[in-house]
Amino acid sequence: MSSPGSQFRIGEIDVSRLSTDERIAGIFRLDQSANTTRNTSLLIIADIHSSLYVYERLLDILNATADQARHLVSGVGIDPVARFEKLVQRLNEATATFVEQEATAPQWARVNVFVLELSEGHLCFTGTGKLMNAFFQKQEDESFKAFDLLGSLEQPEEVDPKKPFASIVCGDVKTGDTLIIGTQNLERLRSELQIKERLTTLPPITAALDIQHDLEKRNIPDHFVAAVISCTELRQPEPIVSASKKEETPEDKSTASIEKLRSAEKEAEGHLAAKISPVPAGNSLSSLRDKISNIMPKKSPSRAPDPVAMASLRSMNAGYGSFFTAKRKLAVAGIVVALIAGGSGFAWWRHAQRIAGENALWNATFDTAADQRNRAESDLIYGNDARAKSEIATSEQSIKSLPTDTPDRKAKISKLTTELLGLRDRLKKIVKQENVTELAASSGADNSLAAPVLVGDNAYIADISNATIVKISLSTKTSKTITLPAGYEQIVSGSEDKSAIIFATANGKLLSVNKSTDAVTPLTWKLSKTSSTKDVVVYGSKLFSLDPSKNQIWKSSAVTGGYGSEAAYIKATSAPLSDAISMAIDSNVYVLKNDGTVLKFLSGGQEGFALATIDPPLRAAGSLWTVADGSTIIVTDPANKRVIAFDKNGTLTAQIQSSHFTAPRDVAADEANKRMIVTDGNKLLLVPMP
């Protein structure tokens, strides 16, 4: 049941420090009109990782359809769930029509849009994609329990363009419950912004303002958007009772004003009667008419026309002395011809002027689009990818409205469109690498090879299915097989130490392979807090291990024969590490999550960092690599068959593709010699770096 005597209060957060338009983020709020009995609010929250016009049009369609649909169903006496189902049906129908008619199909992997309806203590929502959210439910003991509310919405793996809003969730919201929903980038700042503390102790508007001010002070180069929704108690105003009630007088009656009006009317009539001479009795309207008729002049009686005179009048100018002589007829004909010729000339001149104006406008618009294309190419040359992307999008939008009604216009538009597509490909930084060498292969199933390490001229790889370490010489392409001791088969990670290669197993065991002698030595590792080992990196004299189960990175110092007990490295983070899959260190610690997000830590505290948005987006990453003396961060993308390179600022530098790739996963690189090794299926590949 709805909370009796409750109302929703909504606070909005909108902070943008982006220098370029790389994302579309916003909140569209539609409140029910005041002349309706039902108090409802509709929110559309969007976080789209693209600034193309097609996504702006999509949001316009959703906003207009939601506004129209809520008016249509607002007066229908149905329950909130049925009403919201009708609204979602309208949204799906409008989106399907838009996708069919739009020339550029939207890529749904970039779209994160949710629609929420708040109605009398009742919340319904639907959406596609993913947004940051936290629902704080007030308990009987005045404490709060946090939930991932949007995570309860079932979504298909692939979005159906004809039905992007595939399901809905409806439920009651009690007094004191609070929800925050916003862009995904807020997830990494959840702890630093003290979101839970503020939302559970402050009014929603105050909490939203505090969070917004905190974000503005941090000056983070990103766009943050969120809505804070709280269900609060509705307090009815008390009726005002006067201290004394005077006795009703005739002046207080509703007829008092009319009686005063009549009294004033009679008084005015009495004053005016003496000034007006009345009509004498017995003078009727007919007698007045007679007097007027005597004054007016009398008309003479009409007489019938004389037939003889009329005949003589008709016979005048019957061929002699006519005005339209032959000379005058020629003159009139000449004037008519001149008028027709002049009108035709004027019409032709106006037509020519209109055609010239249209041509001038077409040429000016086309020239502007061509200039934008040229500026985009210059920006690409000088590495200003963000501005180049904006110039390309603007140029494409300009030529989209130009008609192609002549062969010349059609050829120009086609040529410029091809050039813009070429710039988009260059903006993607796609590098085709076909000079790929297979270094090793496993007889086991796919992903049997793991933990690649590249040191100088030698590559190391663990063959899990055969319980061996394979060492390959890159110059001679010869290999050597090193047998693993019993209990060390499940190797998950490898890292270079001063004189050896350190391999770690999933159950927390360490193994050393001497770089000179290839001798294998088990190492001690005094673990007492670690729950899982996903990745290890040796940096300096310390061993760092990634433990997703404990949401922690552990740090162990080197001791004789191995490494000592672990200590927690992470001191503060706003993002959970439960889905972390890989780690790399260059004095900063970089952690790769399964969805392609990279977190950056320094001295145990989380830093502001994000990889640039790429096309297509990175959704399911494989592994991460970087080193202290390098300038590149490498991430593998098995789903899209590519290896992606970024600089240390997170800017895209290359998307490496190859026909040899099927699902590249683990990676290690040698920037000095421009090469990297990549595990793909059950093969180890040597791939040149651009």
C-alpha positions in Angstrom: 0.0 0.0 0.0 1.1 3.6 -0.5 2.4 5.6 2.4 -0.6 7.6 3.7 0.1 11.3 4.0 3.4 11.2 2.1 4.9 13.1 -0.8 8.1 12.9 -3.0 10.7 15.6 -2.9 13.3 15.7 -5.7 16.7 17.4 -5.7 18.8 17.6 -8.9 22.6 17.5 -9.3 24.2 18.8 -12.5 28.0 19.6 -12.6 29.9 19.8 -15.9 33.6 20.5 -16.4 33.9 18.9 -19.9 35.8 21.0 -22.4 34.3 19.1 -25.3 30.9 17.4 -26.0 31.8 13.7 -25.7 28.7 12.6 -23.7 25.0 13.5 -23.4 23.9 13.5 -19.8 20.8 15.1 -18.3 17.6 14.9 -16.3 14.2 15.6 -17.9 11.5 16.2 -15.2 7.8 16.2 -16.0 5.4 17.1 -13.2 1.7 16.6 -13.3 -0.4 19.7 -14.0 -2.1 21.4 -11.1 -5.6 20.9 -12.4 -5.4 17.1 -11.9 -6.2 15.3 -8.7 -3.3 12.9 -9.0 0.1 14.2 -7.9 2.8 12.5 -10.1 6.3 13.2 -11.3 8.0 11.6 -14.3 11.8 11.6 -14.5 14.0 10.6 -17.5 17.7 10.3 -16.7 20.1 9.8 -19.5 23.9 9.0 -19.7 24.8 8.5 -23.4 28.5 7.9 -24.3 28.2 9.9 -27.6 27.3 13.3 -28.8 26.0 12.4 -32.2 22.7 14.1 -33.3 20.9 10.7 -33.5 21.1 10.4 -29.7 19.8 14.0 -29.2 16.9 13.1 -31.5 16.3 9.9 -29.5 16.1 11.9 -26.2 13.8 14.4 -27.8 11.4 11.6 -29.0 11.4 10.0 -25.5 10.8 13.3 -23.8 8.0 14.4 -26.2 6.3 11.0 -26.1 6.5 10.8 -22.3 4.9 14.2 -22.0 2.1 13.3 -24.4 1.5 9.9 -22.9 1.3 11.1 -19.3 -1.4 13.6 -20.3 -3.4 10.8 -22.1 -3.3 8.5 -19.1 -3.5 11.0 -16.3 -7.3 11.1 -16.1 -7.7 7.3 -16.4 -8.8 5.8 -13.2 -6.4 2.9 -13.1 -3.7 1.8 -10.7 -0.1 3.1 -11.1 1.2 -0.1 -12.5 -1.3 -0.2 -15.4 -0.8 3.5 -16.0 3.0 3.1 -16.2 2.6 0.0 -18.5 0.7 2.1 -21.0 3.3 4.9 -20.8 6.1 2.4 -21.4 4.2 0.9 -24.3 4.0 4.4 -25.9 7.7 4.9 -25.4 8.6 1.6 -27.1 6.3 2.3 -30.0 7.8 5.8 -30.5 11.3 4.5 -30.3 10.6 1.7 -32.8 9.2 4.2 -35.3 12.2 6.5 -34.8 14.7 3.8 -35.4 13.0 2.7 -38.6 12.9 6.2 -40.0 16.3 7.4 -38.8 19.2 7.0 -41.3 21.8 6.5 -38.6 21.0 3.6 -36.3 21.8 4.2 -32.6 24.3 1.9 -31.0 22.4 0.8 -27.9 25.6 -0.2 -26.1 26.3 3.5 -25.6 22.8 4.3 -24.3 21.9 4.4 -20.6 18.4 5.8 -20.1 15.9 5.2 -17.3 12.3 6.4 -16.8 10.8 6.7 -13.3 7.3 7.7 -12.3 6.6 8.8 -8.7 3.0 8.7 -7.7 1.5 8.9 -4.2 4.1 6.8 -2.4 4.5 4.5 -5.4 7.6 4.1 -7.7 7.6 2.5 -11.1 10.7 2.5 -13.4 12.1 1.0 -16.6 15.3 1.5 -18.6 18.1 0.2 -20.7 21.8 0.2 -19.8 23.3 1.0 -16.5 23.3 4.0 -14.1 24.8 4.6 -10.7 22.1 4.2 -8.0 21.6 3.5 -4.4 18.2 3.0 -2.6 18.3 3.6 1.2 15.3 1.9 2.9 14.5 3.2 6.3 14.1 0.4 8.9 12.0 0.3 12.1 15.1 1.0 14.2 15.7 4.3 12.2 18.7 2.7 10.5 19.0 2.4 6.7 19.6 -0.6 4.4 21.1 0.1 1.0 20.0 -1.7 -2.2 20.9 -1.6 -5.9 17.4 -0.8 -7.1 18.1 -0.6 -10.8 19.8 -4.0 -10.6 16.5 -5.6 -10.0 15.3 -4.7 -13.5 15.7 -7.6 -15.9 17.4 -6.6 -19.2 18.2 -8.7 -22.2 21.8 -9.2 -23.3 21.1 -7.4 -26.6 18.7 -4.5 -26.8 15.7 -5.0 -29.1 15.3 -1.6 -31.0 11.6 -2.3 -31.3 11.3 -2.7 -27.5 14.3 -1.1 -25.7 12.3 -0.8 -22.5 11.7 -4.6 -22.1 10.5 -4.7 -18.5 9.3 -2.6 -15.6 9.5 -2.7 -11.8 6.9 -1.2 -9.5 6.7 -1.0 -5.7 5.8 1.0 -2.7 8.1 3.7 -1.2 7.7 4.4 2.5 8.2 7.6 4.4 12.0 8.2 5.0 13.1 6.1 2.0 15.6 7.8 -0.3 16.9 7.0 -3.8 19.9 8.6 -5.7 20.2 7.8 -9.4 22.8 9.3 -11.8 25.6 9.0 -14.3 28.0 6.1 -14.0 31.0 8.3 -13.2 29.5 9.0 -9.7 30.1 5.3 -8.8 33.8 5.9 -8.3 33.2 8.9 -6.0 30.5 7.3 -3.8 32.6 7.2 -0.6 34.4 10.5 -1.2 31.1 12.3 -1.6 29.7 10.7 1.5 26.6 9.9 -0.4 25.1 7.5 2.2 25.8 9.8 5.1 24.3 12.8 3.4 21.2 11.1 2.1 20.3 9.4 5.4 20.8 12.5 7.6 19.9 15.5 5.5 16.7 16.6 3.6 16.9 15.6 -0.1 17.3 19.1 -1.5 20.0 20.0 1.1 21.8 16.7 0.4 21.7 17.3 -3.4 23.1 20.8 -2.9 25.9 19.6 -0.7 26.9 16.9 -3.2 26.8 19.4 -6.0 29.0 21.9 -4.1 31.5 19.1 -3.3 31.7 18.1 -6.9 32.2 21.7 -8.1 35.1 22.1 -5.6 36.8 19.0 -6.9 36.8 20.5 -10.5 36.9 17.0 -12.1 36.9 17.2 -15.9 33.6 15.2 -16.4 29.9 15.7 -16.5 28.0 14.5 -13.4 24.2 14.3 -13.3 22.0 12.8 -10.6 18.6 13.0 -9.0 17.9 12.6 -5.2 14.4 11.3 -4.5 13.0 11.1 -1.0 9.6 10.1 0.3 8.7 12.6 3.1 5.7 13.1 5.4 2.9 15.3 4.0 1.8 17.8 6.6 -1.7 19.3 6.2 -2.0 23.0 7.1 -4.2 23.7 10.2 -7.5 25.6 9.6 -7.3 29.2 10.7 -10.1 30.1 13.2 -10.8 33.8 13.9 -10.7 34.9 17.5 -14.1 36.6 17.4 -17.0 36.4 15.0 -19.1 39.5 14.6 -22.8 39.4 14.0 -23.8 39.4 10.3 -25.3 42.7 9.2 -27.4 43.5 6.1 -24.3 45.0 4.5 -22.7 41.6 4.8 -25.3 39.8 2.8 -24.6 38.8 -0.7 -27.5 41.2 -2.0 -26.2 44.3 -0.2 -24.2 45.5 -3.2 -27.2 45.1 -5.6 -29.5 47.1 -3.2 -26.9 49.9 -3.0 -26.7 50.0 -6.8 -30.5 50.4 -7.2 -30.6 53.1 -4.6 -27.9 55.1 -6.4 -29.8 54.6 -9.7 -33.0 56.1 -8.3 -31.1 59.0 -6.8 -29.4 59.8 -10.2 -32.8 59.6 -12.0 -34.3 62.2 -9.7 -31.5 64.6 -10.3 -31.6 64.2 -14.1 -35.4 64.4 -14.5 -35.6 68.2 -14.2 -33.0 68.7 -17.0 -34.8 66.7 -19.6 -38.0 68.0 -21.4 -40.5 65.2 -21.6 -42.5 64.5 -24.7 -45.9 66.0 -24.5 -48.8 63.6 -23.9 -50.6 62.6 -27.0 -47.6 63.0 -29.3 -47.2 59.6 -30.9 -44.5 58.3 -33.2 -46.8 58.7 -36.2 -47.3 62.4 -35.5 -43.6 62.9 -35.3 -43.2 61.1 -38.7 -45.8 63.5 -40.2 -43.9 66.5 -39.0 -40.7 65.2 -40.4 -42.3 64.4 -43.8 -43.7 68.0 -44.1 -40.2 69.4 -43.6 -38.5 67.1 -46.2 -38.8 68.1 -50.0 -41.3 66.1 -52.0 -40.0 64.2 -55.1 -41.7 64.6 -58.5 -43.6 61.6 -59.7 -41.6 59.2 -61.9 -42.4 59.0 -65.6 -42.0 56.1 -68.0 -39.2 56.5 -70.6 -40.1 57.7 -74.1 -39.7 54.8 -76.6 -38.8 57.1 -79.4 -36.1 58.8 -77.4 -34.7 55.4 -76.3 -34.6 54.2 -79.9 -32.7 57.3 -81.0 -30.3 56.8 -78.1 -29.7 53.2 -79.1 -29.0 54.3 -82.7 -26.2 56.7 -81.8 -22.6 55.6 -82.8 -23.8 52.6 -84.7 -20.7 52.4 -86.8 -19.8 56.0 -87.3 -17.7 58.0 -84.8 -16.9 54.9 -82.5 -14.2 55.4 -79.8 -12.5 52.0 -80.5 -11.1 52.8 -83.9 -8.6 50.5 -85.7 -5.7 52.6 -84.6 -6.8 52.6 -81.0 -7.4 48.8 -81.1 -3.8 48.3 -82.2 -2.5 50.5 -79.5 -4.5 48.6 -76.8 -3.3 45.3 -78.3 0.3 46.6 -78.0 -0.2 47.6 -74.4 -1.6 44.2 -73.6 1.3 42.4 -75.3 3.8 44.7 -73.5 2.1 44.0 -70.1 2.2 40.2 -70.7 5.9 40.4 -71.8 6.7 42.6 -68.8 4.9 40.2 -66.4 6.6 37.2 -67.9 10.0 38.9 -67.6 9.4 39.9 -64.0 8.3 36.4 -63.1 11.4 35.0 -64.8 13.6 37.5 -63.0 12.0 36.5 -59.6 12.5 32.8 -60.4 16.1 33.4 -61.3 16.6 35.4 -58.1 15.1 32.6 -56.1 17.3 29.9 -57.8 20.4 32.1 -57.3 19.5 32.5 -53.6 19.0 28.8 -53.1 22.3 28.1 -54.9 24.1 30.6 -52.7 22.7 29.1 -49.5 23.5 25.6 -50.7 27.1 26.5 -51.6 27.6 28.5 -48.3 26.3 25.5 -46.2 28.5 23.1 -48.2 31.6 25.3 -47.9 31.1 25.5 -44.1 30.8 21.7 -43.9 34.0 21.4 -46.0 35.8 23.9 -43.7 34.8 21.9 -40.7 36.1 18.7 -42.3 39.4 20.5 -43.0 39.6 21.7 -39.4 38.9 18.2 -38.1 41.8 16.8 -40.2 44.1 19.4 -38.7 43.0 18.6 -35.2 43.7 14.9 -35.9 47.2 15.8 -37.1 47.9 17.7 -33.9 46.3 15.1 -31.6 43.3 17.1 -30.6 40.9 14.1 -31.0 38.0 15.6 -29.0 37.7 18.7 -31.1 38.1 16.7 -34.3 35.3 14.5 -33.2 33.1 17.5 -32.6 34.0 19.1 -36.0 33.2 15.8 -37.9 29.8 15.5 -36.2 28.9 19.2 -37.0 30.0 18.7 -40.6 27.9 15.6 -41.0 24.9 17.3 -39.6 25.3 20.3 -42.0 25.3 18.2 -45.1 22.5 16.0 -43.9 20.0 18.8 -44.7 21.4 19.7 -48.1 19.3 18.5 -51.2 21.0 16.3 -53.8 18.6 17.2 -56.7 21.4 17.6 -59.3 24.2 15.2 -60.3 26.8 17.8 -59.3 25.3 18.3 -55.9 25.0 14.6 -55.4 28.7 14.0 -56.4 29.9 16.8 -54.0 27.9 15.4 -51.0 29.0 11.8 -51.7 32.7 12.9 -51.9 32.5 14.9 -48.6 30.6 12.1 -46.9 33.3 9.6 -47.9 36.0 12.0 -46.6 34.2 12.4 -43.2 33.9 8.6 -42.9 37.6 8.4 -43.5 38.3 10.9 -40.7 36.0 8.9 -38.4 38.1 5.8 -39.2 41.2 7.8 -38.4 39.6 9.0 -35.2 39.1 5.4 -34.2 42.9 4.9 -34.5 42.4 1.5 -36.1 45.7 -0.2 -36.9 45.7 -3.4 -39.0 48.5 -5.8 -38.0 48.9 -8.8 -40.2 52.6 -9.4 -39.5 51.8 -11.7 -36.6 53.9 -14.7 -35.6 52.6 -17.7 -33.6 55.2 -18.4 -30.9 53.5 -21.3 -29.1 50.4 -23.4 -29.0 48.8 -25.6 -26.3 47.3 -29.0 -26.9 44.6 -28.2 -24.4 41.4 -26.3 -24.7 41.2 -22.5 -25.3 42.6 -20.2 -22.6 45.0 -23.0 -21.5 47.9 -20.4 -21.9 48.1 -17.8 -19.2 50.4 -15.3 -17.4 52.6 -14.1 -20.3 55.8 -12.3 -19.4 58.1 -10.6 -21.9 61.7 -10.0 -20.8 64.3 -8.8 -23.4 64.5 -11.4 -26.1 62.6 -14.1 -24.1 58.9 -14.7 -23.7 57.4 -16.9 -20.9 54.0 -18.4 -20.9 52.3 -20.9 -18.5 50.6 -23.9 -20.2 48.0 -24.9 -17.6 46.7 -28.0 -19.4 50.2 -29.5 -19.6 51.5 -28.1 -16.2 54.5 -26.5 -17.8 56.2 -23.1 -18.3 57.3 -22.5 -22.0 60.3 -20.2 -22.6 60.6 -18.9 -26.2 63.5 -17.1 -27.8 62.1 -14.3 -30.0 65.2 -14.1 -32.2 65.5 -17.8 -32.9 61.8 -18.9 -32.3 63.1 -21.9 -30.3 61.3 -22.9 -27.2 62.2 -24.7 -23.9 59.6 -26.5 -21.7 60.0 -26.2 -17.9 57.9 -28.7 -15.8 55.9 -27.3 -12.9 56.1 -28.9 -9.5 53.0 -30.6 -8.2 50.3 -28.2 -6.8 51.4 -25.3 -9.1 49.3 -26.1 -12.1 46.6 -23.3 -11.8 48.9 -20.4 -12.6 47.0 -17.1 -13.0 49.7 -14.4 -13.2 53.3 -13.8 -13.9 55.7 -10.8 -13.2 59.3 -10.0 -13.6 61.6 -9.8 -10.5 65.2 -8.7 -10.5 66.7 -12.2 -11.4 63.6 -14.3 -11.9 60.1 -14.6 -13.2 57.5 -14.9 -10.4 54.4 -16.9 -11.1 51.3 -17.1 -8.8 48.5 -19.6 -8.5 44.9 -19.0 -7.8 45.2 -20.5 -4.3 48.0 -18.2 -3.3 51.3 -20.1 -4.1 54.4 -18.5 -5.6 57.0 -20.0 -8.0 60.3 -18.5 -9.2 61.9 -19.3 -12.6 65.5 -18.1 -12.7 66.1 -16.0 -15.9 69.6 -17.3 -16.4 69.4 -21.0 -15.4 65.7 -21.6 -15.8 65.7 -23.3 -12.3 62.3 -23.6 -10.7 62.0 -22.7 -7.0 58.8 -22.6 -4.9 58.7 -19.5 -2.7 57.1 -18.9 0.7 54.3 -16.5 1.0 52.9 -15.9 4.5 49.3 -15.2 3.8 46.7 -14.8 6.5 44.2 -12.3 5.2 44.0 -13.1 1.5 40.9 -14.7 0.2 41.6 -14.9 -3.6 44.5 -14.2 -5.9 43.5 -12.8 -9.3 46.8 -11.0 -10.3 50.2 -10.3 -8.9 52.8 -7.6 -9.8 56.3 -7.3 -8.4 57.3 -3.7 -8.0 60.5 -2.7 -6.2 61.0 -5.1 -3.4 57.3 -5.7 -2.8 54.7 -8.1 -4.2 51.2 -6.6 -4.8 48.3 -9.1 -5.2 44.8 -8.4 -6.3 42.1 -9.9 -4.1 38.6 -9.2 -5.5 36.8 -11.2 -2.8 38.2 -8.9 -0.1 37.9 -5.8 -2.2 41.5 -5.2 -1.5 45.1 -5.1 -2.9 47.6 -6.7 -0.6 51.2 -5.7 -0.3 54.0 -8.1 0.9 57.7 -7.3 1.4 60.5 -9.6 0.2 62.0 -11.9 2.8 64.5 -14.7 2.5 63.1 -17.4 0.4 59.9 -15.6 -0.6 57.6 -12.9 0.7 56.2 -12.0 4.1 52.7 -11.5 5.4 50.4 -9.2 3.6 49.2 -5.7 4.5 46.3 -3.7 3.0 47.3 -1.3 0.3 43.9 0.4 -0.4 43.0 3.0 2.1 40.1 4.7 0.4 38.0 3.9 -2.7 34.5 4.6 -3.9 34.3 1.6 -6.3 34.0 -2.0 -5.4 36.7 -4.4 -6.7 34.6 -7.5 -6.7 34.7 -7.6 -10.6 38.4 -6.6 -10.9 40.3 -8.9 -13.3 43.8 -7.4 -13.8 46.4 -5.0 -12.3 49.5 -3.1 -13.5 51.9 -0.7 -11.6 54.1 2.2 -12.7 54.3 3.8 -9.2 50.5 4.3 -9.6 48.4 1.1 -9.3 46.0 0.6 -12.1 43.1 -1.9 -11.7 41.0 -3.2 -14.6 37.4 -4.2 -14.0 35.4 -6.6 -16.1 33.3 -3.8 -17.8 36.5 -2.0 -19.1 36.7 0.6 -16.3 40.2 1.3 -15.1 40.8 2.6 -11.5 43.9 4.4 -10.5 45.4 4.4 -7.0 48.3 6.3 -5.5 49.6 5.6 -2.0 46.4 3.6 -1.3 44.0 6.4 -2.3 41.9 6.5 -5.4 42.8 9.1 -8.1 40.5 10.6 -10.7 41.1 8.7 -13.9 39.1 7.3 -16.9 39.9 5.9 -20.3 38.6 7.8 -23.3 35.3 6.6 -24.8 36.0 4.6 -28.0 34.0 3.3 -30.9 32.7 0.6 -30.3 32.8 1.0 -26.5 34.9 -1.2 -24.3 32.4 -3.5 -22.4 34.1 -6.7 -21.5 37.9 -6.4 -21.0 40.5 -9.2 -20.8 43.7 -7.9 -19.2 45.8 -4.8 -18.5 49.5 -4.0 -18.9 51.8 -1.0 -18.2 55.2 -0.5 -16.7 57.0 2.4 -15.0 59.4 3.3 -17.8 56.7 3.2 -20.5 54.1 5.7 -21.8 51.4 3.2 -22.8 48.5 1.4 -21.1 47.3 -1.7 -23.0 43.9 -3.3 -22.6 42.6 -6.4 -24.4 39.1 -6.7 -25.7 38.3 -10.3 -26.5 34.7 -9.7 -27.5 35.6 -7.2 -30.2 38.9 -9.0 -31.3 41.2 -6.1 -30.6 44.0 -4.8 -28.4 43.6 -1.2 -27.4 46.5 1.2 -26.5 46.1 4.4 -24.5 48.5 7.0 -23.2 48.9 7.6 -19.5 46.3 10.3 -19.6 43.7 7.8 -20.9 43.7 9.1 -24.5 43.2 6.5 -27.2 46.4 6.0 -29.3 45.6 2.8 -31.3 43.0 0.0 -31.8 45.1 -2.9 -33.0 43.2 -5.4 -35.1 44.3 -8.5 -37.0 42.8 -11.4 -38.9 44.8 -13.6 -36.6 42.8 -12.5 -33.6 39.9 -14.6 -32.4 39.7 -13.5 -28.7 42.9 -11.8 -27.5 43.1 -12.0 -23.7 46.4 -11.8 -21.7 49.1 -9.3 -22.9 52.7 -8.3 -22.1 54.7 -5.7 -24.1 58.1 -4.4 -24.8 57.7 -0.7 -25.8 61.4 -0.2 -26.5 61.3 -2.8 -29.3 57.7 -2.1 -30.4 56.4 -5.6 -29.8 54.0 -7.5 -27.5 52.9 -11.0 -26.8 49.2 -11.9 -26.7 47.4 -15.1 -25.7 44.5 -15.9 -28.0 42.6 -19.1 -27.6 45.3 -21.8 -27.2 48.0 -19.8 -29.0 50.7 -17.3 -28.0 51.1 -14.6 -30.7 53.9 -12.1 -31.3 52.3 -8.8 -32.5 54.1 -5.6 -33.6 53.2 -2.4 -31.7 52.3 0.7 -33.8 
